Amino acid sequence: MPGSGDLMVDGVQYERLSRFEVDASAGPGAIRSVDQTVDSILVTSSWLNKLGVSGDLAGLVNVRGDSMVPTIPDHSRVLIDFADRELRRDGDIFAVTLDNDFLLKRLSRFEVEGKAGYVMTSDNPSYPPRSVSAETHNYFRIVGRVRAIISEVDT
């Protein structure tokens, strides 16, 4: 049952969070995607509840590339809420598929002459925004919203 927790230790509830063998591109779009769980980690249920995320409906994926720098560093991991696929606020970061690419981008809506779509924007200004609509891309899909960024600190 989502949100029920997988383990309790010393009165603290933990949930299992899957790590997927997928590299999300935060760059030009070339990626490797296997779509299977590699392993899982335990995180506190309270942390997931604070984010409004169910561990059963979320997962960690690797990030490769610099298009979302400085917000999402290359070689970090992101927590994606697969249940949250609706753009409620322009500028939120989502994992999307476009053709054969799995990308992390900020999304905004647009409508021009009755044609609606999304603008995908990178945080790194070296990467220009890209517009997608049903007319131009049949293979665009919002996979889920990025809810957390986990990166290592060099010491």
Secondary structure, DSSP 8 states (H G I E B T S, - for coil): -TTS-SEEETTEEEEEEEEEEEEEESSSS---EEEEEEEEEEEEHHHHHHHT--GGGEEEEEEESSTTTTTS-TT-EEEEETT-----STT-EEEEEETTEEEEEEEEEEEETTEEEEEEE-SSTTS--EEEETTT-TTEEEEEEEEEEE-----
